[in-house]
Amino acid sequence: MKILVTGGCGYIGAHTIVDLLENGFEVICIDDNSRSGTGLLRGAETIGGRSVPHYRVNLCNLEETHRVFSQHPQISGIIHFAAYKSVPESVNNPLLYYHNNLASLVNLLQCVQAFNVPNFVFSSSCSVYGNAPQLPVTEETPLQKAESPYGNTKQIGEEIIADVARTSKNNFILLRYFNPVGAHPSALIGELQENPENLVPIITQTAIGKRPRLTVYGNDYPTRDGSCIRDYIHVMDIANAHTKALQYLLAQKNKANCEVFNLGSGNGTTVLEAIAAFEGVSGLALNYVIGPRRAGDVVAIYANNQKAANLLGWHPRYTLEDMMRTAWQWELKLKSTTTS
């Protein structure tokens, strides 16, 4: 089975390629590398023991995207990761996000129709829930107004796919994942950002000395310690869920041609609890300060993941400590690589 992974040079894309290869799939990759190199893809090839054809294509260019499908007419499924994902950047430059994230999706769906690709898995986000009135959120939890243009592109993307599905014989799965963290246990691939905005790479960069300190954005939220609550999930658990979603569709187990699944650990962890977990794993005291709230952040979000467990047979295997440990091993590997 040949699977196209868009954004395959990125953090979650590269880890998913590893899981696909380990489960016997043939993989091709599209990534314009505007916000990534090919290092993670090369690492995924090393772990998976197979090469992955890579096409440096911007999905907003329909002609170039169409050409890749023409060269690979037997694609059995697509996993669509390629998107901009910075909440603060989307707040400051919303048009960039609406153009990139939505035009690329529309072009890809046009190719799905033109080449009759049977299965499509969309990388969505817990940000579609906004500030949910009840926790944990289930797939039936009503969506609130998105707190950022990034989150809104995921809401709109889901709506576009649902509309297409109503008149299509193709199958679609929307995976709403929460906060992917950690790295492959081999430390050959992990989260690679010079200036990350996500908590865990900021923690590890602070611990290793790349940053002088970490800022906790707000300690006056209505939570148990005043900091935001998130559902952290290991990136390899997220990766495996994409493989299981494809296997679910290929086995024709789906009841409808557009289904939604939450991908989270089911546990809410505060920012301060995440810091404590890292300190416990690493044995280091982290230098952090309390700052003001950050625009676009929701107060608390965590998942009910029973639907994915029951239908996809997906169960997270990694603990919060595993997430912190593998993230720290990856950071140490990056340091040894740059200093050797």
MARTOR-775063 format. One record per residue (C-alpha): residue number from 1; residue in three letters; z negated, x negated, y negated. Coordinates in steps of 0.2 Angstrom, whole numbers, plus 5000, padded with zeros to 4 digits. Last residue first. Example, Ala and Ser with C-alpha at 12.3 -4.5 7.8 and 13.67 -1.06 7.14 Angstrom:
{2 SER {4964 4932 5005}}
{1 ALA {4961 4938 5022}}
! end
This chain:
{340 SER {4912 4843 4915}}
{339 THR {4903 4851 4899}}
{338 THR {4915 4867 4898}}
{337 THR {4914 4870 4917}}
{336 SER {4895 4868 4919}}
{335 LYS {4893 4880 4904}}
{334 LEU {4904 4893 4912}}
{333 LYS {4895 4891 4929}}
{332 LEU {4878 4893 4920}}
{331 GLU {4884 4909 4912}}
{330 TRP {4891 4915 4929}}
{329 GLN {4874 4912 4937}}
{328 TRP {4866 4921 4924}}
{327 ALA {4877 4937 4926}}
{326 THR {4874 4935 4945}}
{325 ARG {4855 4935 4942}}
{324 MET {4855 4949 4929}}
{323 MET {4865 4961 4940}}
{322 ASP {4855 4956 4956}}
{321 GLU {4839 4960 4946}}
{320 LEU {4846 4977 4941}}
{319 THR {4849 4980 4960}}
{318 TYR {4866 4979 4969}}
{317 ARG {4872 4990 4983}}
{316 PRO {4878 5006 4973}}
{315 HIS {4883 5019 4986}}
{314 TRP {4901 5027 4987}}
{313 GLY {4905 5038 5001}}
{312 LEU {4919 5045 4990}}
{311 LEU {4914 5064 4992}}
{310 ASN {4895 5063 4994}}
{309 ALA {4891 5047 4985}}
{308 ALA {4903 5050 4971}}
{307 LYS {4896 5068 4969}}
{306 GLN {4878 5061 4970}}
{305 ASN {4880 5050 4955}}
{304 ASN {4868 5058 4942}}
{303 ALA {4871 5047 4928}}
{302 TYR {4862 5039 4913}}
{301 ILE {4863 5041 4895}}
{300 ALA {4851 5038 4880}}
{299 VAL {4851 5037 4861}}
{298 VAL {4870 5036 4859}}
{297 ASP {4876 5021 4849}}
{296 GLY {4891 5023 4837}}
{295 ALA {4883 5015 4822}}
{294 ARG {4869 5002 4826}}
{293 ARG {4851 5005 4823}}
{292 PRO {4841 4992 4813}}
{291 GLY {4835 4976 4820}}
{290 ILE {4822 4970 4832}}
{289 VAL {4822 4952 4836}}
{288 TYR {4825 4942 4852}}
{287 ASN {4822 4924 4859}}
{286 LEU {4822 4926 4878}}
{285 ALA {4808 4919 4888}}
{284 LEU {4815 4910 4903}}
{283 GLY {4811 4912 4922}}
{282 SER {4828 4917 4925}}
{281 VAL {4825 4933 4936}}
{280 GLY {4809 4939 4927}}
{279 GLU {4817 4935 4910}}
{278 PHE {4832 4945 4915}}
{277 ALA {4822 4960 4920}}
{276 ALA {4812 4959 4904}}
{275 ILE {4828 4960 4894}}
{274 ALA {4834 4975 4904}}
{273 GLU {4817 4983 4901}}
{272 LEU {4818 4980 4882}}
{271 VAL {4836 4988 4882}}
{270 THR {4829 5003 4891}}
{269 THR {4835 5007 4909}}
{268 GLY {4840 5024 4915}}
{267 ASN {4843 5025 4934}}
{266 GLY {4857 5034 4943}}
{265 SER {4866 5018 4947}}
{264 GLY {4881 5024 4938}}
{263 LEU {4899 5029 4942}}
{262 ASN {4901 5048 4938}}
{261 PHE {4916 5056 4946}}
{260 VAL {4930 5068 4940}}
{259 GLU {4944 5076 4949}}
{258 CYS {4962 5080 4946}}
{257 ASN {4974 5086 4960}}
{256 ALA {4961 5097 4967}}
{255 LYS {4952 5097 4984}}
{254 ASN {4954 5078 4987}}
{253 LYS {4953 5072 5005}}
{252 GLN {4971 5068 5005}}
{251 ALA {4968 5051 5015}}
{250 LEU {4977 5042 5001}}
{249 LEU {4967 5051 4988}}
{248 TYR {4950 5046 4996}}
{247 GLN {4957 5028 4999}}
{246 LEU {4961 5027 4980}}
{245 ALA {4944 5033 4975}}
{244 LYS {4936 5021 4987}}
{243 THR {4945 5006 4980}}
{242 HIS {4940 5012 4962}}
{241 ALA {4922 5014 4968}}
{240 ASN {4922 4996 4975}}
{239 ALA {4926 4989 4958}}
{238 ILE {4911 4999 4950}}
{237 ASP {4899 4992 4964}}
{236 MET {4907 4974 4960}}
{235 VAL {4903 4977 4941}}
{234 HIS {4885 4980 4945}}
{233 ILE {4879 4996 4936}}
{232 TYR {4867 4998 4921}}
{231 ASP {4863 5015 4916}}
{230 ARG {4858 5015 4897}}
{229 ILE {4842 5019 4887}}
{228 CYS {4841 5014 4869}}
{227 SER {4825 5006 4863}}
{226 GLY {4809 5015 4857}}
{225 ASP {4798 5010 4872}}
{224 ARG {4798 5027 4882}}
{223 THR {4812 5034 4872}}
{222 PRO {4814 5044 4856}}
{221 TYR {4823 5030 4846}}
{220 ASP {4812 5019 4835}}
{219 ASN {4815 5002 4842}}
{218 GLY {4833 5000 4835}}
{217 TYR {4847 4988 4838}}
{216 VAL {4839 4974 4849}}
{215 THR {4846 4958 4841}}
{214 LEU {4847 4943 4852}}
{213 ARG {4844 4925 4845}}
{212 PRO {4851 4908 4842}}
{211 ARG {4867 4911 4851}}
{210 LYS {4876 4899 4863}}
{209 GLY {4859 4893 4868}}
{208 ILE {4859 4897 4887}}
{207 ALA {4847 4911 4885}}
{206 THR {4856 4918 4870}}
{205 GLN {4873 4918 4879}}
{204 THR {4864 4926 4894}}
{203 ILE {4857 4940 4884}}
{202 ILE {4873 4943 4874}}
{201 PRO {4882 4944 4891}}
{200 VAL {4870 4958 4896}}
{199 LEU {4870 4968 4880}}
{198 ASN {4888 4972 4877}}
{197 GLU {4895 4967 4860}}
{196 PRO {4902 4951 4866}}
{195 ASN {4909 4937 4855}}
{194 GLU {4917 4924 4865}}
{193 GLN {4920 4936 4880}}
{192 LEU {4922 4933 4898}}
{191 GLU {4912 4944 4910}}
{190 GLY {4913 4937 4927}}
{189 ILE {4924 4927 4939}}
{188 LEU {4921 4912 4951}}
{187 ALA {4902 4915 4951}}
{186 SER {4903 4918 4970}}
{185 PRO {4892 4933 4968}}
{184 HIS {4905 4941 4957}}
{183 ALA {4898 4945 4940}}
{182 GLY {4884 4956 4932}}
{181 VAL {4886 4971 4921}}
{180 PRO {4895 4988 4921}}
{179 ASN {4887 5001 4909}}
{178 PHE {4891 5019 4914}}
{177 TYR {4907 5023 4922}}
{176 ARG {4916 5039 4921}}
{175 LEU {4930 5038 4934}}
{174 LEU {4944 5051 4931}}
{173 ILE {4954 5054 4947}}
{172 PHE {4972 5060 4947}}
{171 ASN {4984 5066 4960}}
{170 ASN {5003 5069 4958}}
{169 LYS {5010 5087 4961}}
{168 SER {5011 5089 4942}}
{167 THR {5010 5104 4930}}
{166 ARG {4991 5106 4929}}
{165 ALA {4989 5087 4931}}
{164 VAL {4998 5083 4915}}
{163 ASP {4985 5094 4905}}
{162 ALA {4971 5086 4915}}
{161 ILE {4978 5068 4911}}
{160 ILE {4979 5072 4892}}
{159 GLU {4962 5079 4892}}
{158 GLU {4955 5064 4900}}
{157 GLY {4963 5053 4888}}
{156 ILE {4957 5063 4873}}
{155 GLN {4939 5061 4879}}
{154 LYS {4942 5042 4882}}
{153 THR {4950 5040 4865}}
{152 ASN {4935 5050 4858}}
{151 GLY {4923 5037 4865}}
{150 TYR {4933 5023 4856}}
{149 PRO {4933 5033 4840}}
{148 SER {4914 5033 4841}}
{147 GLU {4899 5045 4844}}
{146 ALA {4910 5057 4854}}
{145 LYS {4906 5076 4851}}
{144 GLN {4897 5083 4866}}
{143 LEU {4904 5085 4884}}
{142 PRO {4897 5099 4894}}
{141 THR {4888 5092 4909}}
{140 GLU {4898 5097 4925}}
{139 GLU {4901 5079 4930}}
{138 THR {4882 5077 4930}}
{137 VAL {4872 5069 4917}}
{136 PRO {4854 5063 4920}}
{135 LEU {4848 5069 4908}}
{134 GLN {4850 5084 4897}}
{133 PRO {4856 5087 4879}}
{132 ALA {4870 5074 4881}}
{131 ASN {4872 5063 4865}}
{130 GLY {4890 5059 4868}}
{129 TYR {4896 5064 4886}}
{128 VAL {4913 5055 4884}}
{127 SER {4904 5039 4881}}
{126 CYS {4900 5039 4900}}
{125 SER {4917 5031 4902}}
{124 SER {4935 5033 4908}}
{123 SER {4945 5021 4919}}
{122 PHE {4959 5032 4926}}
{121 VAL {4964 5032 4944}}
{120 PHE {4982 5038 4947}}
{119 ASN {4990 5043 4964}}
{118 PRO {5007 5049 4969}}
{117 VAL {5018 5038 4958}}
{116 ASN {5034 5049 4956}}
{115 PHE {5044 5036 4947}}
{114 ALA {5048 5046 4932}}
{113 GLN {5032 5056 4932}}
{112 VAL {5021 5041 4934}}
{111 CYS {5032 5032 4922}}
{110 GLN {5028 5045 4909}}
{109 LEU {5010 5044 4913}}
{108 LEU {5011 5025 4909}}
{107 ASN {5019 5029 4892}}
{106 VAL {5006 5042 4888}}
{105 LEU {4991 5030 4892}}
{104 SER {4998 5016 4882}}
{103 ALA {5000 5028 4867}}
{102 LEU {4982 5034 4869}}
{101 ASN {4973 5018 4870}}
{100 ASN {4983 5008 4858}}
{99 HIS {4987 5020 4844}}
{98 TYR {4970 5029 4844}}
{97 TYR {4961 5013 4845}}
{96 LEU {4970 5004 4831}}
{95 LEU {4969 5020 4820}}
{94 PRO {4950 5020 4822}}
{93 ASN {4947 5003 4814}}
{92 ASN {4929 5001 4808}}
{91 VAL {4922 5013 4821}}
{90 SER {4934 5007 4834}}
{89 GLU {4928 4989 4831}}
{88 PRO {4910 4995 4832}}
{87 VAL {4913 5003 4849}}
{86 SER {4923 4989 4856}}
{85 LYS {4934 4995 4871}}
{84 TYR {4952 4992 4868}}
{83 ALA {4962 4999 4883}}
{82 ALA {4970 4993 4900}}
{81 PHE {4960 4999 4914}}
{80 HIS {4972 5011 4923}}
{79 ILE {4972 5010 4942}}
{78 ILE {4989 5015 4948}}
{77 GLY {4994 5021 4966}}
{76 SER {5007 5020 4979}}
{75 ILE {5019 5009 4970}}
{74 GLN {5036 5009 4980}}
{73 PRO {5048 5007 4965}}
{72 HIS {5042 4990 4960}}
{71 GLN {5056 4982 4949}}
{70 SER {5060 4998 4941}}
{69 PHE {5041 5001 4938}}
{68 VAL {5040 4984 4929}}
{67 ARG {5055 4989 4918}}
{66 HIS {5047 5006 4913}}
{65 THR {5033 4996 4905}}
{64 GLU {5045 4985 4895}}
{63 GLU {5054 5001 4889}}
{62 LEU {5039 5011 4885}}
{61 ASN {5031 4998 4874}}
{60 CYS {5013 5004 4871}}
{59 LEU {5010 4997 4888}}
{58 ASN {5011 4979 4881}}
{57 VAL {5018 4968 4895}}
{56 ARG {5013 4951 4902}}
{55 TYR {5017 4955 4920}}
{54 HIS {5007 4947 4934}}
{53 PRO {5011 4946 4952}}
{52 VAL {4995 4944 4962}}
{51 SER {4993 4929 4974}}
{50 ARG {4982 4931 4990}}
{49 GLY {4965 4923 4996}}
{48 GLY {4955 4937 4988}}
{47 ILE {4942 4925 4980}}
{46 THR {4956 4913 4974}}
{45 GLU {4967 4927 4968}}
{44 ALA {4952 4935 4959}}
{43 GLY {4949 4918 4950}}
{42 ARG {4967 4917 4945}}
{41 LEU {4965 4935 4938}}
{40 LEU {4949 4929 4928}}
{39 GLY {4958 4914 4921}}
{38 THR {4974 4924 4915}}
{37 GLY {4969 4925 4897}}
{36 SER {4962 4940 4888}}
{35 ARG {4962 4950 4873}}
{34 SER {4981 4951 4869}}
{33 ASN {4984 4946 4887}}
{32 ASP {4997 4960 4888}}
{31 ASP {4991 4965 4905}}
{30 ILE {5000 4972 4920}}
{29 CYS {4995 4967 4938}}
{28 ILE {5002 4969 4955}}
{27 VAL {4991 4972 4970}}
{26 GLU {4994 4973 4989}}
{25 PHE {4980 4982 4997}}
{24 GLY {4970 4976 5012}}
{23 ASN {4952 4980 5008}}
{22 GLU {4948 4963 5002}}
{21 LEU {4963 4963 4991}}
{20 LEU {4957 4979 4983}}
{19 ASP {4939 4973 4980}}
{18 VAL {4946 4957 4972}}
{17 ILE {4958 4967 4961}}
{16 THR {4943 4977 4956}}
{15 HIS {4934 4962 4950}}
{14 ALA {4949 4957 4940}}
{13 GLY {4951 4974 4932}}
{12 ILE {4932 4976 4927}}
{11 TYR {4932 4960 4917}}
{10 GLY {4950 4959 4911}}
{9 CYS {4965 4951 4918}}
{8 GLY {4970 4967 4928}}
{7 GLY {4971 4977 4912}}
{6 THR {4983 4988 4922}}
{5 VAL {4981 4988 4940}}
{4 LEU {4997 4993 4950}}
{3 ILE {4993 4996 4969}}
{2 LYS {5005 4993 4983}}
{1 MET {5000 5000 5000}}
! end
